[in-house]
Amino acid sequence: ALPICVLGLARCEVLASRFEDLDASFTADVVTVRAVRLDPALAALLARLVPAGGRVLSFGTPVDDGRFRQAESVPLPDGSTLYVALRNDQRAD
């Protein structure tokens, strides 16, 4: 939550929880993923959580799923990569 406070972002909430534990109606414009395997089951959960135009920031592994398109990859100081994926229009599911 510290980056949210430092940047002064409004209408933001930080949740440190498992995707599976979130209410089925929960959505998020930005989701970060780290230290997990991005398999088809996780991609399906991300597609449910992230609306069209939303972003998934994944550390180390890109989202490889047709419901998302890779928008950017950013090398990080530790040698790993941050991947930014945009959620496609949901009608294409």
Secondary structure, DSSP 8 states (H G I E B T S, - for coil): -HHHHHHT-SS-----S-GGGS-TT---SEEEEESS---HHHHHHHHHHS-TT-EEEEESS---STTEEEEEEEE-TTS-EEEEEEE--GGG-
